[in-house]
Amino acid sequence: MLLRDHFPTCLVLLTRRDSVVALSMAFLTPTTTTAEQNLPARPPFIRWGIIGLGDVTRQKSGPPFWKCEGSELVAVMRRTPGKAQEFAKQVPGGRCVGYENLEAFLQHPGLDAVYVATRPGTHLEICKAVAAAGKKVYVEKPVGRCAVETASILKAVGADKLYTAYISRAYPRTEAVRQLLKEGAIGDRITSVSYVLHGKGGARDMDGPMPWRLDPAQSGGGLIMDVGCHVLDRIDYLCGPIKFLRAEAKRMEPGTGVEDYVRFEGVLQQANWTPLLPSRNAYVSCEWDFASVQNLDELIIRGSSGSLRMIAMSAVAPVYVLDKADKVNRVVDNFEVPEHTAQAMIQAVTDDLRGTRRSAFLSKGENALRTSMLLDRALEGYYGNRDDRFWEVFDSQARR
Ligand SMILES: NC(=O)c1ccc[n+]([C@@H]2O[C@H](COP(=O)([O-])OP(=O)(O)OC[C@H]3O[C@@H](n4cnc5c(N)ncnc54)[C@H](OP(=O)(O)O)[C@@H]3O)[C@@H](O)[C@H]2O)c1
């Protein structure tokens, strides 16, 4: 990485000291050869900041901000004293600054875009502040606690400036499934989609009397908000948007007061981004049984001449291609385990911001809103309504 790529940052650092103004000016007017002058302008580096430095940022999504091409992590923020500075110290280059205060963080010189990696209950307030400061936003899923909140985030940030972290869209494995659909491995039409999850679907931090993922004020509901949103988005991306038909949400085990079982039915709609169009009335059924002690996670996409079967909540598990008689005739595997599962998506967002590459799999506010709306429909029977601030009137004590 050339220091020249960081001119704006260098200017701020150097001109803080009167004695080195001359040096900075000399540095800003480098001698260029005719060959260099004829080169196309170098795409800018994106100077990223992160708000929220917890579990997801530690390994999945933090390091890509300094490892991706064209990206630099210049500022990080969380409230606990000393913790942001501690995080900033591990960022190579020694230029990342840690903040404990949102206003100060947003004033960091040259900040272009911000990754919001806090819990969903804080997304709206933080995204509004980041957007008001004129920065682009890449926000974690689920974007809002309900569709009204997701729509408010989309409105505050703007469709062109909002990116959302449905990272599985960017996995090579997801692209492999798209290729199989495109090449007709299951026929020329999708006829149905079914998904079943038994168990917690790999949800983390589930210890203690009230994990945050089961507190509607922080997460928007039970585990379907955290885990189920990924699958609904993946079906949307691979097979098309889902029109809601009916759902049932209930509580199987006593304890936290939120739902732990959801059954959902819908129909696939036609969409221009899917590799294979669905048949008329292609049925979608999903079942999440978070109370089950079994471990089952299976997504089946059925077509006119066969089916694809796979674990949904994985970046690397094999994808099985079955014929009409349900016999496995191909296995697509050997997917590399990514060091940081969010890196491919963060590279794509960075490329999009730099204007160097536009990936078809980018996740934006519109698809996040479709998923939020489906989650609302799936859960409205349990919560009574899913309007703005429904968590304030929902009596979780009474449901225990
Ligand atoms: N895309 C994926 O595959 C994936 C995977 C896991 C999680 N996630 C999502 O990532 C988000 C974060 O989850 P997590 O598990 O990392 O949560 P977490 O471990 O609880 O971390 C949250 C972080 O946010 C900070 N924070 C909280 N409130 C804040 C505020 N008002 N201003 C600034 N910082 C604040 C916390 O630090 P302080 O308390 O010190 O401020 C902490 O560093 C959630 O939306 C989750 O669903 C996504």
The ligand as an SDF file (V2000), in Angstrom:
LIG
                    3D

 48 52  0  0  0  0  0  0  0  0999 V2000
  -23.7620  -11.6270    9.8490 N   0  0  0  0  0  0  0  0  0  0  0  0
  -23.5620  -12.6260   10.7220 C   0  0  0  0  0  0  0  0  0  0  0  0
  -23.2830  -13.7650   10.3440 O   0  0  0  0  0  0  0  0  0  0  0  0
  -23.6690  -12.3340   12.2050 C   0  0  0  0  0  0  0  0  0  0  0  0
  -23.1680  -13.2180   13.1590 C   0  0  0  0  0  0  0  0  0  0  0  0
  -23.2830  -12.8780   14.4990 C   0  0  0  0  0  0  0  0  0  0  0  0
  -23.8960  -11.6880   14.8580 C   0  0  0  0  0  0  0  0  0  0  0  0
  -24.4050  -10.8720   13.9080 N   0  0  0  0  0  0  0  0  0  0  0  0
  -25.0820   -9.6150   14.2340 C   0  0  0  0  0  0  0  0  0  0  0  0
  -24.1080   -8.6720   14.6730 O   0  0  0  0  0  0  0  0  0  0  0  0
  -24.6870   -7.7480   15.6060 C   0  0  0  0  0  0  0  0  0  0  0  0
  -23.8440   -7.7340   16.8610 C   0  0  0  0  0  0  0  0  0  0  0  0
  -23.8340   -9.0300   17.4350 O   0  0  0  0  0  0  0  0  0  0  0  0
  -22.6990   -9.4650   18.4750 P   0  0  0  0  0  0  0  0  0  0  0  0
  -22.9490  -10.8960   18.7540 O   0  0  0  0  0  0  0  0  0  0  0  0
  -21.3570   -9.0440   18.0080 O   0  0  0  0  0  0  0  0  0  0  0  0
  -23.1280   -8.5780   19.7530 O   0  0  0  0  0  0  0  0  0  0  0  0
  -22.2600   -8.2950   21.0840 P   0  0  0  0  0  0  0  0  0  0  0  0
  -21.2180   -9.3550   21.2500 O   0  0  0  0  0  0  0  0  0  0  0  0
  -23.2200   -8.0590   22.1720 O   0  0  0  0  0  0  0  0  0  0  0  0
  -21.4720   -6.9440   20.7500 O   0  0  0  0  0  0  0  0  0  0  0  0
  -22.1320   -5.7120   20.6430 C   0  0  0  0  0  0  0  0  0  0  0  0
  -21.0830   -4.6130   20.6220 C   0  0  0  0  0  0  0  0  0  0  0  0
  -21.7530   -3.3650   20.4430 O   0  0  0  0  0  0  0  0  0  0  0  0
  -21.2750   -2.4150   21.4230 C   0  0  0  0  0  0  0  0  0  0  0  0
  -22.3960   -1.5000   21.6900 N   0  0  0  0  0  0  0  0  0  0  0  0
  -23.5790   -1.7720   22.2540 C   0  0  0  0  0  0  0  0  0  0  0  0
  -24.3630   -0.6720   22.2840 N   0  0  0  0  0  0  0  0  0  0  0  0
  -23.6500    0.3120   21.6860 C   0  0  0  0  0  0  0  0  0  0  0  0
  -23.9080    1.6720   21.3960 C   0  0  0  0  0  0  0  0  0  0  0  0
  -25.0590    2.2440   21.7330 N   0  0  0  0  0  0  0  0  0  0  0  0
  -22.9510    2.3860   20.7670 N   0  0  0  0  0  0  0  0  0  0  0  0
  -21.7850    1.8060   20.4360 C   0  0  0  0  0  0  0  0  0  0  0  0
  -21.4760    0.5160   20.6820 N   0  0  0  0  0  0  0  0  0  0  0  0
  -22.4050   -0.2170   21.3090 C   0  0  0  0  0  0  0  0  0  0  0  0
  -20.8800   -3.2780   22.6040 C   0  0  0  0  0  0  0  0  0  0  0  0
  -19.8690   -2.6520   23.3770 O   0  0  0  0  0  0  0  0  0  0  0  0
  -20.1810   -1.6260   24.5640 P   0  0  0  0  0  0  0  0  0  0  0  0
  -21.2390   -2.2620   25.4280 O   0  0  0  0  0  0  0  0  0  0  0  0
  -18.8570   -1.4510   25.2040 O   0  0  0  0  0  0  0  0  0  0  0  0
  -20.6690   -0.3640   23.9220 O   0  0  0  0  0  0  0  0  0  0  0  0
  -20.2680   -4.4870   21.8910 C   0  0  0  0  0  0  0  0  0  0  0  0
  -18.9300   -4.2140   21.5420 O   0  0  0  0  0  0  0  0  0  0  0  0
  -26.1310   -8.2300   15.7970 C   0  0  0  0  0  0  0  0  0  0  0  0
  -26.9860   -7.5160   14.9230 O   0  0  0  0  0  0  0  0  0  0  0  0
  -26.0650   -9.6930   15.3700 C   0  0  0  0  0  0  0  0  0  0  0  0
  -27.3130  -10.2200   14.9310 O   0  0  0  0  0  0  0  0  0  0  0  0
  -24.2770  -11.1690   12.5990 C   0  0  0  0  0  0  0  0  0  0  0  0
  1  2  1  0
  2  3  2  0
  2  4  1  0
  4  5  1  0
  4 48  2  0
  5  6  2  0
  6  7  1  0
  7  8  2  0
  8  9  1  0
  8 48  1  0
  9 10  1  0
  9 46  1  0
 10 11  1  0
 11 12  1  0
 11 44  1  0
 12 13  1  0
 13 14  1  0
 14 15  2  0
 14 16  1  0
 14 17  1  0
 17 18  1  0
 18 19  2  0
 18 20  1  0
 18 21  1  0
 21 22  1  0
 22 23  1  0
 23 24  1  0
 23 42  1  0
 24 25  1  0
 25 26  1  0
 25 36  1  0
 26 27  1  0
 26 35  1  0
 27 28  2  0
 28 29  1  0
 29 30  1  0
 29 35  2  0
 30 31  1  0
 30 32  2  0
 32 33  1  0
 33 34  2  0
 34 35  1  0
 36 37  1  0
 36 42  1  0
 37 38  1  0
 38 39  2  0
 38 40  1  0
 38 41  1  0
 42 43  1  0
 44 45  1  0
 44 46  1  0
 46 47  1  0
M  CHG  2   8   1  16  -1
M  END
$$$$
